[in-house]
């Protein structure tokens, strides 16, 4: 799960305030107003099918993304590949567990 910030209009405090945006994979998972604390979450019922589609798109685009990285930095790519391959199952499990914990 990753987090970023954005300035959004809060429906509760009616002000333009900073909000924390929480992502699971590349999907927006929840939003929290840093001023009043209002927290809006998407349901896992909505997120799981969207996550499956996003995961499919990531898998389909992976060969193209790998080839771009090879073209940019072949030596760095080969050096980092074993570690990246070993990290992927854990990354997937963390994302999926994050969806199921809701």
Steps between C-alpha positions, in 0.01 A plus 500: 500500500631846415395846614508842338346838575274731302309818568129420466168650604371325813126431503490508881705808595418678167858621450779436255733290716779247473380142469693175531438268206562131567559262210498123470709426195400776261141528629373768734404322821400778740517875559542679836465872569798618707296784653182333627608134471211392279593167347337361185576141396399311192345164581698183435200386296578780254879481528561129442361490142678827420822364650469183288465711183793720604714195575415355159605827333824505699579143392424571135715815496791344696700373197485845337606672823786252546627560146498877556710454814743271315539760224566782752748318724586141401766444767290652780201299387686168508650586838162591656290226337554216753403721794198640313378150409527387862307806626198463269313220685527689829384823337197324353412337834524832688272669248247218504499471881440875515184450296377207708553672836225751429 
